[in-house]
Structure formats: C-alpha cells, structure tokens
Amino acid sequence: MTDVRHPIEDAVQLRLDVPDRIEHLAGQHYVVRLTAEDGYRAQRSYSAASAPDDPQVELFVERLFEGEVSTFLADVVEPGDQLEVRGPIGGWFVWDGERPALLVGGGTGVVPLVAMLRTARRLGRTDLLRIAVSARTLAELPYADELLEAGALVVTTREPHGVRAAGRLTAADLVPLWEPGRTAYVCGSAGFAEVASQLLVDLGVPAADIRVERFGPSG
C-alpha cells in the first residue's frame, strides 16, 4: 500500500503496488481478501480506477455499514500495509479503447468508468466517450473534478447542479449521448443499474449493446 486518501466522506482511495501484476483492462476488478488471526476470511471485489498502464493499481472503496472489508479498508489500512489482492478479473464489462462508448454511472459505479476515461485520455481518444453520471450531491461523487473536466453530464438527486434542479437521470438526458454503434456501459447499485439500463432500452438501444455491472453489499 503506497497511498491512502479519503477524498469524500465514507470512502477511501487506495494506491497499491502489485508485484508481477498483469495489466488490467479498463472495467476489470480486483478481489481484496482479508484474513483474521483466527483464520476467518472475508473478500470483496473492487473495480480499478487506474488506467491499465498505470504502474500502480488504484481502488476506490465506499464504506458500507457493517461491511467487513470496506470498513477495514476505510478505517484501518495505512500506507505500508500489505493486502492480499487477486486479479485482474472480468471480460464482459471492459472497454478496448477503440470503440465508441456511452458510460452511465451512479455513485461509486463511476469508478470503472473513470478507468475507461483515463485509458481514453492516455490514448488521445476521449472523443470516443460520452459520459453521464449521477450522485446524491456533487460532494459525494467520486472523481467529480475529473469527470466534469471531461465534459460528463452530472446529475445530482439531492441538490441543484448548475442550472439543473435536483432530480434523477432521465431518458431525455441520454438521447443526445447515444447513437447506433456506440456500446453503453452501465454501472451502479442494483436499483440504479436497472433503471438506467431500462431507460436505454426504452430509447431503442439494442440489449446487445448494453453492458451492465451492479454492486452492493454482499449477501
């Protein structure tokens, strides 16, 4: 562990050196496993926010109430600590850096989308991406400055943002962002992912062009 930051409340941003790691693809995740002194183990998957060619792996973890792994990472871990990490994992929710994409994220669901944005920036192909993200407030949106700088549509549900009143992401928001041949990547809580993907379907986006990743407390 090289760096531990708390850029927003109830979340932690981690930078890790992973020896002999394989470069991940934008959208892939890593499994973090914790082992207690009595042998009890708990593990959780977290998407990488870093671009594949970043020499370190960056994870952004929301602190979940009673979350065994997230509370430890947010409250206990310090620079210099060692973690058991496995990955990268995943082959469906990945962006190859070559095809046009629409990125739709809610809350910490923006994390893998940030990896895609950083990949596009390093390739000089940010023109391939269109981005729409939602959070309760701007202060609670991970990587808000980076997303705004990239021209992302930012929707906040608990406060006005710019000239826009507080409200949820709508079909009207997505109409100008999608066009045929553009793959949609939707990531967020189960509820957000269901609503956002349904908005896209209702707009006529083929189901085959929508890739969805959901997250939430483990069962």
C-alpha positions, -999 to +999 in steps of 0.1 A: +000+000+000+016+033-011-011+058-006-044+061+014-067+090+009-103+099+019-114+123-009-151+120+001-169+111+033-173+073+039-149+063+012-112+056+007-089+058-023-061+033-023-029+031-044-012-003-044+020-018-057+011-053-070+042-073-077+043-091-111+009-079-120-007-082-154-020-050-169-058-049-163-083-038-189-104-007-183-135-020-164-119-050-147-118-056-110-096-070-083-105-091-053-092-080-019-091-107+008-087-102+045-077-129+069-082-126+106-058-141+133-083-169+139-083-178+102-116-162+093-116-148+058-136-121+040-132-109+005-147-083-018-144-072-054-135-036-063-131-021-098-099-005-107-100+033-113-065+034-128-056+031-164-041-002-175-006+013-180-006+030-146+023+014-126+000+011-096-035-002-091-059+024-078-091+013-060-119+034-047-139+018-019-172+030-004-175+024+033-206+002+037-224-001+070-213-034+086-192-041+055-164-064+067-139-055+041-149-019+033-148-008+069-114-022+074-100-006+042-117+028+050-109+029+088-078+008+094-055+004+064-025+028+063+004+033+038+029+005+041+003-022+050+001-053+028-031-066+013-039-099-004-051-090-039-061-112-068-068-101-103-075-086-127-108-103-132-136-098-158-141-100-195-175-086-202-176-051-187-144-039-204-136-012-229-109-019-255-101+018-261-111+016-297-149+016-300-173+045-293-190+041-259-216+057-236-207+055-200-235+057-174-226+055-137-243+061-104-224+069-072-193+047-068-204+030-100-184+057-118-151+040-107-146+016-137-158+044-160-130+066-147-106+038-157-121+039-192-118+077-192-082+076-181-075+050-208-090+072-235-070+102-223-038+083-225-046+071-260-057+105-271-092+092-278-115+109-254-137+117-284-148+081-283-165+085-249-197+102-238-204+102-201-235+106-178-232+102-141-255+105-111-249+111-074-269+124-044-247+155-042-216+167-061-196+163-029-205+126-028-195+119-064-161+101-067-137+118-091-161+147-096-135+171-109-120+147-133-155+138-147-165+174-150-133+183-168-140+155-193-174+171-201-195+145-183-232+152-178-235+152-140-270+148-124-275+152-086-306+140-069-305+159-036-293+193-047-294+215-078-263+213-101-257+243-123-290+254-140-305+219-134-328+212-104-323+182-083-336+151-100-328+117-114-312+108-147-339+107-174-343+094-210-341+129-222-306+132-207-294+102-227-310+109-260-281+132-273-254+109-259-262+076-277-261+068-313-260+035-333-227+016-330-220+030-295-218+005-267-233+015-234-216+007-201-239+010-171-225+007-135-240+014-101-262-001-074-288-028-085-315-002-084-296+024-105-284-002-130-319-015-136-334+020-141-306+033-163-304+002-185-342+003-189-340+039-200-316+029-227-338+000-238-368+024-240-348+047-262-342+018-286-307+009-276-303-028-286-299-050-255-267-065-270-252-030-269-257-026-232-233-039-207-243-037-170-223-041-138-241-040-105-226-036-070-239-036-034-235-053+000-225-089-002-252-114+009 
